[in-house]
Amino acid sequence: MIKLSPKELLEAIENKSGKIFTEREGLLIIFNVGLSDKNNSLFEELIFTSKYILGLKRVLEKGAGIPDVNNLDEAKKDLAKNLTEVVDILKELLLKMDENKKTFFESNYLVMTQNSLAKLYSLLDGLEWTKMYLNDLKRGN
């Protein structure tokens, strides 16, 4: 289990990544809810799936420019399936948040707009770095 506060964890991850995340508030809310013992498995699933989604997204972005890549349709389906899974996990975490945080999350990440999807991908970026940071901690790096 992580011994850092959510704010300390975010600062450590930003330090490791070399960037300041644009969705800091959303990440802090997720850390506050997800790092509790009772929500830890949801949190682990969320950060794993976030990393997987961004990997798929990179494959699709690079694969679109490579004529020999034939299986982009499968990657697109997998991306859509996993985005739905992330949204479902976030909705489950929402049940454990107060009304202000629920409203913040719903309006910023879960409405079906282009801006909301862009913010969701930015949030996933922070969660991907969280997964990498925690993996490094487990390995003792």
C-alpha positions in Angstrom: 0.0 0.0 0.0 1.2 3.5 -0.8 2.4 5.6 2.2 2.2 8.9 0.4 -0.7 11.3 0.6 -2.6 11.9 -2.7 -0.8 15.3 -3.1 2.6 13.8 -2.4 1.9 10.9 -4.9 0.9 13.4 -7.6 4.0 15.5 -7.0 6.2 12.3 -7.1 4.6 11.2 -10.4 4.9 14.6 -12.0 8.6 14.7 -10.9 9.2 11.3 -12.5 7.3 12.2 -15.7 8.9 15.6 -16.0 5.6 17.3 -16.6 2.7 19.0 -14.8 -0.6 17.2 -15.5 -3.4 19.3 -16.8 -6.0 17.2 -14.9 -4.4 17.5 -11.5 -7.7 18.0 -9.7 -9.3 14.9 -11.2 -6.2 12.9 -10.4 -6.2 14.1 -6.8 -9.9 13.1 -6.5 -9.2 9.6 -7.9 -6.2 9.2 -5.6 -8.3 10.2 -2.5 -11.0 7.7 -3.3 -9.0 5.0 -5.1 -6.1 4.6 -2.6 -8.3 3.5 0.3 -8.1 -0.2 1.1 -11.7 -0.9 0.1 -11.3 0.8 -3.3 -7.7 -0.3 -4.1 -8.6 -3.1 -6.5 -10.8 -0.6 -8.6 -7.9 1.8 -8.6 -5.5 -0.8 -9.8 -7.9 -1.8 -12.5 -8.3 1.8 -13.5 -4.6 2.6 -13.8 -3.9 -0.7 -15.7 -6.7 -0.1 -18.2 -5.6 3.6 -18.6 -2.1 2.5 -19.5 -3.5 -0.1 -21.9 -5.9 2.4 -23.6 -3.1 4.9 -24.2 -0.9 2.1 -25.6 -3.8 1.2 -28.0 -4.2 4.9 -28.9 -0.5 5.1 -29.8 -0.7 2.0 -32.0 -3.7 3.4 -33.8 -2.0 6.8 -34.4 1.2 5.2 -35.7 -0.6 2.4 -37.5 -2.8 4.8 -39.5 0.4 6.0 -41.3 1.7 2.5 -42.0 0.0 0.8 -45.0 1.1 -2.7 -44.0 -0.9 -2.6 -40.7 -4.1 -4.6 -41.4 -5.6 -5.1 -37.9 -6.5 -1.5 -37.0 -10.2 -2.4 -36.8 -9.5 -4.9 -34.0 -7.5 -2.2 -32.1 -10.3 0.3 -32.6 -12.8 -2.2 -31.1 -10.5 -2.9 -28.3 -10.0 0.8 -27.6 -13.8 1.4 -27.5 -14.4 -1.6 -25.2 -11.7 -0.4 -22.8 -12.8 3.2 -22.8 -16.2 1.9 -21.8 -14.6 -0.1 -19.0 -12.7 3.0 -17.8 -15.9 5.0 -17.7 -17.7 2.2 -15.8 -14.8 2.1 -13.2 -15.0 5.9 -12.9 -18.8 5.7 -12.4 -18.2 3.1 -9.7 -15.7 5.4 -8.0 -18.2 8.3 -8.3 -20.5 6.4 -6.0 -18.0 6.9 -3.2 -17.6 10.7 -3.8 -19.5 13.6 -2.4 -21.9 15.5 -4.7 -19.4 18.3 -5.6 -16.8 15.8 -6.8 -19.4 13.7 -8.6 -20.6 16.8 -10.5 -17.0 17.8 -11.3 -16.2 14.4 -12.7 -19.4 14.0 -14.7 -19.2 17.4 -16.2 -15.5 17.2 -17.0 -14.9 13.6 -18.1 -18.1 11.7 -18.6 -20.3 13.9 -20.9 -20.3 13.0 -24.5 -18.4 16.0 -26.0 -15.1 16.3 -27.8 -13.8 18.5 -24.9 -14.8 15.9 -22.3 -13.0 13.1 -24.3 -9.9 15.3 -24.6 -10.0 15.8 -20.8 -10.6 12.1 -20.2 -7.5 11.3 -22.3 -5.5 13.8 -20.3 -6.7 12.2 -17.1 -5.7 8.8 -18.5 -2.2 10.2 -19.2 -1.8 10.9 -15.5 -3.2 7.5 -14.6 -0.8 5.8 -17.0 2.1 7.6 -15.4 0.7 6.6 -12.0 0.8 2.9 -13.1 4.4 3.3 -14.3 5.4 5.1 -11.1 3.8 2.4 -8.9 5.4 -0.4 -11.0 8.8 1.2 -10.4 8.1 1.4 -6.7 7.3 -2.3 -6.6 10.5 -3.1 -8.5 12.5 -0.9 -6.1 13.5 1.6 -8.8 
